[in-house]
Amino acid sequence: MDFEKIIIGIDPGTNVMGYGILGVNGKKPQMIAMGVVKLDKFESHYMRLRRIHERVTGLIEQYLPDEMAIEAPFFGKNVQSMLKLGRAQGVAMTAALMRDVPITEYEPRKIKMAITGNGAASKEQVREMLRRILAISPESMLKELDSTDALGAALCHFYETSRPIPSGGPRSWKEFIARNPDRIK
């Protein structure tokens, strides 16, 4: 099936990296693929980074995405974990940049809000909403939630980029009031 736009979503990780591929025709998103790259078999952090780069490059070459949506690292207490996660994200981003694929980062709360309407939703809630929104059969769902986190990033990006841009109208109530002081009593 041909799509007008393809979005790759990435949930970076140094033990498991999730990916989701979303095809878009008009206002209709459809899951093309999702999966995980298990990295725990590599003892060296650097070999894990190399594998992330290889897999993301391979996914880009296979699916030819127009855009990448990547989950931004959240702030944790363990500085070493944050550094490793940031490196994983950077390597995935580099693979996209080397193929001229534009990248947008989304915070986990923003992705959860876009998918479930609740920025504090659980990963399981995101997974179930994605299954329903994209009409994915229960058998096609993977047990690793990293895959649906990545697919959620792609769908969040679709939602964010498919909003109509207001033409000249106020963008907020504050702007409306500023433009129409005589209508406020």
Steps between C-alpha positions, in 0.01 A plus 500: 500500500629847416491766768509879473728514802690249713602577857750294697467513877792409725503424873874507572645266756827329576342164592200507265432752223145519368396606152169561328429581137183693419361556151269793434248561225308823550377498858525122536805359681577129474763284669745355251733332748621505858766315686789507740874467480633305797841623601569313824705234318770764443718552807666814367295820508680606184396185316141570605528848351641353181206258476249782555659693214499194272135414574367854468693543175356168377145602593543833320630325189217245513203729566629834363332717765433867432536594867622362833329544835719406794421484868710749694679366806318568824689632800594225742705484814773278356737724304683206338173358366405842363834531321465156344142571392607834350773326304250244368268780393790687336608197302144439374473869406834486317374210287200714399710810439736304275196413283353855510199389705365791709473427874255618765537417869203443727499473878339180633218700667414672170483165320278353772276806490466482121411130503290464817408854603692445824866600531541265797354195322673165544690333217228235496230764449698650210538153349126428520400839355743452210353157436152652481586819309704316236278188497789266579403142576588378851718227344713762324585679825846429640555439869780759510344839571797675336342420162172672585688791661673553164176463306346750742776751418421460128124543554558803727708653219221430251251676729732796556580552132151440359329777698365777281685828542266785594492766232500838667267404784598523865707210629385536862237664718761752613563600138124515432448736796793719393353531149143559621508716815159652420331157507608432858272638770 
